[in-house]
């Protein structure tokens, strides 16, 4: 496995679905010195604060059959919104030239 080389000024973004740290290497490749430049955090709200509706019901008009609709995963939606905001922030930083490259450290995505 190759060594991870973090260049001077490069960002390292460490994140999960609820918190992200943006670190910048103030050192060099040989002696990295990661400094926190931003912290993004979302509140971990209780499910009843994120959404209150009961699972929906669908009615088939042809034969009056009812079926349940899956419950919305409010925490998953909240994580996706948080990560979307983070990506937009990182995209703006790269587009504006504030940072030339970055390394993202995150858990592997769940396959659904």
HELIX and SHEET records of a PDB file:
HELIX    1   1 UNK A   47  UNK A   50  1                                   4    
HELIX    2   2 UNK A   74  UNK A   95  1                                  22    
SHEET    1   A 4 UNK A  34  UNK A  41  0                                        
SHEET    2   A 4 UNK A  19  UNK A  25 -1                                        
SHEET    3   A 4 UNK A  11  UNK A  15 -1                                        
SHEET    4   A 4 UNK A 102  UNK A 106  1                                        
SHEET    1   B 2 UNK A  57  UNK A  59  0                                        
SHEET    2   B 2 UNK A  66  UNK A  68 -1                                        
END                                                                             
